[in-house]
Structure formats: C-alpha cells, structure tokens
Amino acid sequence: MAGKVFFSVSMSLDGYIAPESLEDLMGPQWRELQQWVFPQRFFRENLGLGEGGEEGRDNDILRETFERTGASVMGRRMFDAGEEAWPDEAPFHTPVFVVTHARRDPWERPGGTTFHFVDDGIASALDQAREAAGDRDVRIAGGAATILQYVNAGLVDEFSIALSPVLFGSGIHLFEGVDASRVSLEPVRAEPTQRVTHLTYAVRTR
C-alpha cells in the first residue's frame, strides 16, 4: 500500500519559511529560522559533521521524518539553492524528483541520493516518487510554491510545521495563494520543545 504524501518545514511566527531573495536562502535569517535543527545529533550524523549533538524530542522528530521518507519532490528553486549548499553526499539518501521546465539527465550523488528532473508536471513527479518510495511516504521538500501546488491540487495528506520564535517581516509566505475554499485541516499533534513548537495536521478536502 502506498504511503502518505506530506511536507515538513520550519516556519516563522509571522508565517514565512524562507527569505525572498535566492541569494539569502541559506543566509543568516534562514539559519536563525533553522536554529533548532543544527545542534541535533541526527542532523550532524546525516551531514557528516562529526559526533556529538543534542538528543531529545527535536532530534527524534528529525530522525522520524527521515526514516518515513522513501522519496522526495522539490521545485527547481530549492534544488538550485541546495546544489550550491549541500555536501557531495546530499542529505536525502533517497530518490529526489525535481519539478522543472528544463530536461536534464539524472544526477547521482554519493550516499544514495539521485536527482531526477521531471518536466511534465507535479502529478508526474508525484507518481514517480510514489513508485520509488514503495510503502514509505513521499515528502514534498519545498519550496513554498511547490508545496502550495500540491496542497491546492488535493495531493497532500499531512504536514508538520516547526514553529520557530523568529519574525521575518517579509519573505516567502508558506500559504500565500492557498485555495482555502478547498482545504480543511484536522489537528493531529502539537508538541512544544525548548526551541520550537511542532504542529501536525491532516489535510482534508472540503
């Protein structure tokens, strides 16, 4: 049986998940948003940053998200930023399907990540990701525009937000343009930790 389709992101208190400028996408403001991730033991292990790191619920959630994911889908903007920032052994360790308008051969990285470039739409990318994931889940990795396309198309089953005590003021808003007339949310779980509040919702069609 196919798994769920989900996304999992960090979000500021005023609703932003990234700076507006591509040049700032991995910059100081974004790092402040992600400050809960960097100290975690699993994060350090996954990126090959050495031993040590925090253990606890934040660390468990990172590990659980990784372990449930059999394949990922992302937009070209996220891929372009990540291509510059990710280490040679990209942190996904699964197939990744990049929604793009430009045809490109698959790009295989050490550690099990292969990027596949899909130029015939979000449904095709998801179908390929589902097949690759088997009975595990498919994660819509981002960015916001790609997540929104899947939400508005009724293709997301669940999502989690790590609500961070940070204010952006401007940037890329997660739900700007959402078709609220079609989307209904059912709270699943709320877990506060010392650094963030983890919120999980099931997505229903109105």
Order of alpha helices (4+ residues) and beta strands (2+ residues): beta-beta-alpha-alpha-alpha-beta-alpha-beta-beta-beta-alpha-beta-alpha-beta-beta-beta-beta
